Amino acid sequence: MTDSEKRIIPRMRLEEDPNEGMLARLKAKVKKDPAVVLGMTGWTGIVGYALYNVRNRKTPLGLYLIHTRVAAQVFAMGSMVSVVCYKIFQHSTKTSHQKELSDIGSKST
């Protein structure tokens, strides 16, 4: 293999398995960070609902599309913020619980 061919072939990251399918990678992503999937699902649902009801609108189309975009962004950002707050709460309770356990252990000795 020449040097130019080596530059063309992309390097795989160490954590990626070439035999792993796309569905397995999606499942791993959901387990690692569910906020992304929740935000994408909600965004798709809001946009789909808005497109379904586009005939029944009482506002001009441009304003309707702006409202749809804002609603979808609010849902996506809200889901991400709520997951981050949950992780912060989970981390703070875990560290405070560990601190209480270490205090109890030091008092008993």
Secondary structure, DSSP 8 states (H G I E B T S, - for coil): --HHHHHHS----TT--TT--HHHHHHHHHHH-HHHHHHHHHHHHHHHHHHHTGGG--S-HHHHHHHHHHHHHHHHHHHHHHHHHHHHHHHHHHHHHHHHHHHHHHHH-
